[in-house]
Every structure is written in structure tokens, then in C-alpha cells.
Amino acid sequence: MASEPTDVELIREVLAGRVERFEILVHRYQRLVATAALRMGVARQEVEDVANEVFFKVYRNLGRYEPRHALSTWLYRITVNAALDRRRSRRHDERSEEIPADLKDGRPSPLEAAGERQRSRLLHEALGRLPEHYRAPLMLAHVEGLPVEEVARILDLPEGTIKSRLFRARALLKEIIRRHYPALAPTGARMEDA
């Protein structure tokens, strides 16, 4: 039984002319790209278009891939940039799809589903108020669960900058929630002057 080819092996094959092998990479990473795009604020109906853009850019620039980094890191970087570009081009239409209720890996119980959808919508609105340079690291670190080192590689910024932006993003998000979305504040932490 043959083992699955590694990403690097597939990339070498594609660069050597076996372009049909790129389809394996697309199948391997299409969910990662779609999920990252959705969580970066791309509307659900536009995720497929963004994913197509991402894989087109990956294919076109495959020769630039550095195997010392995981392919997923490079894909995240391209996806984040494509999602930010899409958001900028659609800025006039601030209505975007809500973040799925299952931000973690579990889903809410049926009794909690309605409340979770509302919280999810409010959280998405609150996150949408963050400047993009704070939102991207926050989403990658706290929603995608990536370590600071990988977020730094994806965004092509120093780790110290990422740490600083995460600190500022959390503080700003806390203030946005306090002022505009007090229903999102943890029980017992609601501000009366909100």
C-alpha cells in the first residue's frame, strides 16, 4: 500500500510538469482555506470565490514556496490577504455572514442554539469594529488557535509586533464589547456605565 505523498513531494511533481497533482493539494487544504476565509469575515456566499483566488495564487507562485515552513502557513497568509482584500473591496457593504456558533470544536446544545446564534452575530459585529491590523492576528491566534510564531510568519511581521497587536486587540475588543455589546460581557462583568 502506497503512502500519501507529502506536500513537498506534490509541489515538486507539479513544478516538474504534473499539474494534475495540484488537485490533491486543493482537496487537502480546501477546508482550511474556506474556514480561514469565513473566519476572517468573508461572506459565506463569497468563500468559494476567495478559495479559488487563493489556490490560483498558490499555483501561480508555487515556485516561491519555502519547504522549511508548513504549506498551511503559506496558505493561511495568502488566505488572510485575500480575505482582507475582499473586505476592503466590499467595505461599503458592511453586512457580512455571522461567525459560526461553533468557534471552538464543539457545538451548542439545541437549547442554546438560538442564544449562541445571537451571541455569534454580536461577536462578529464587535470583531468587525476592530481595525484590520488588529483583527487578523486576533482571529488567527484565538479563533484558529495558531501559535504566535506561526501568526507572525503568516502576517510577515515580527513576533513582538504580533504580541503587541494581540494585547491591543483584546483590550480594544473588550472596550467595544463594554460600550456597544454589553450582552456579550461575561456574567458579573457587565459595566453599568455601558
N, C-alpha and C positions, 0 to 999 in steps of 0.2 A: 504494500500500500504506500503510495507516494504521499509525502507530507506537503502541506500547503506552502507555496513559495513565499518568501519574506517580501516585505515591501521593497527593499533594496534590490532583490533579485528581479522583481516585476519591473521596477523602474529601469534597470539595465536592459531587460528584454525590450521594453517599449522604445528606449533610446536606440537600440540596435535594429529597430525596424518592425518589431512585432507589436504594432499599435493595438491590435485586438486585446492584448494583455492588460491594457489600461482599464478595460471594463471590470476586471477583477478588483482593481483598486477602488473604482467608483462604488461597486457593490459593498466593498469592505468598509468604506467611510461615508457613504451617503447619509446614514442616520446621524452620525456625529456632526456632519456639516449642517444638516437640516435642523437638528436640535440647537446647535450653537447659533444659527441664524435666527431661529424663533426666539431664543432667549435674549438675543441682542436687540430685539424689538422689531424684527421683520414681520410684517403681517402674514398670517398663515397662508393666505392665497398667493403670496409672493415668494414663499420659501423655495418652491421648486425652481423658479427663475433665478434666485440667488444661488442655489446649489449648482445650477447649470453654469452660471458665470464663474463660480469658484472652480469647478472641475475643468472648465475651458482654460482658465488662467493657470491652473496646475499643469495641465497638459502642455500648454504653450511654453511654460517655464520649467519643465521637468529637468532640464539640464542644469538648472541652478540649485536644485535640491542638494542639501548637505547631509549626507547619511549619518553624520555624528549626532544629529538631532532626530528625534522621532518624527515620522511623517505626520503624525497627528498634530504636533506642534506647528508645523508649517501650514497645515490645513486650517487650524484654528486662526492663525494670523491672517491668512487670506480671507477666511470667512468673516472674521471680525471687521476687516477693512471693507469687504463687500457690503456687510450689513450696515456699517456706518455710512458708506456712500449712498446706500439705498435710503437710509433715514434722512440724510441731508437732502437728497433729491425729492423726498416726499414731505419735507418739513411743513409745508403749508397744510397738509392733511395730517394732523396730529392724532387722528383716530387710528389706533393700531390694535392688533389682536391681544387678548389678555394672556399673561403668562400662565401656563398650565398650573392647575392646582397641585400637581404632584412635583413641586420644585425639588423635593428630595426624591427618594426612590419609592416611598410608599404613597398610597392614595388615601384620601379621606373616606371615612365610612359614609354610607348613604345618608345618614342623618346630618353629617357635617358638610355634605357636598354643596348645598346652596350657600351656606356661610363661607365656605372656602372659595367658591367662585367669586363672591363679592370681595373677600379679602384679597384674592389674587388680582382682581381688576383694580382695586385701590392701590395695591403694591406696585402694579405695573405703571399706574399713573404717577405714583410717587417716584419710582425709578426714572420715569420719563422726564422728570423735572431736573434730574442731575445733568450737569454738563457732560458731554460725551467722553471727555478725557478722564472723568471720574467713573462714569457708568461702565465702561469697558472693563477696567481692572476689577471692579466690584462684581460684575457678572461672571467673569472668568474665575475669580478666586472663590466666591461664595456660592454661586449657583452651579457652575461647572465643577467646582471642587479642585481646581488646579493649584499646585503649589506656587508660591511667589516666583520662584526661579523660572518656571515654565511660562507664567504670565508675562514676565519680563522678556523672555525670548519671543513670545507671540507678538507682543506690542513693540518689540525692538526698543526697549527702554531699560535703563539701569534698575537693578533690584531696589535700590534705595528710593528711586522715584516711584516705583510701584507701591512700596510700603507707605510712602508719604501720601500717595493718591488714595490708597485704601483707607488710611486713617481719616483723611479729609472727606472721602466719600461717605464713610459710615457716619461721621459727625454731621455732614450736610443732610444725609438721608434721615437721620434721627430728627433733625430740626424740621425738615419738610414734613415728616410724619406728625411731629408735635403740632405744627401750625395748621396743616391742611388735612390731615388724615388721622385724627385722634383715635378713631376706631381701630386703627392698626397697632396702636401702642399696647404693650403688654398690660395685662390687668394689674392695677395698683400703680402703674407708672404714668397714667394719664395726667396731663397738666391741666390745671383748672383755668389757666390763663390762655389756653389754646383757642 
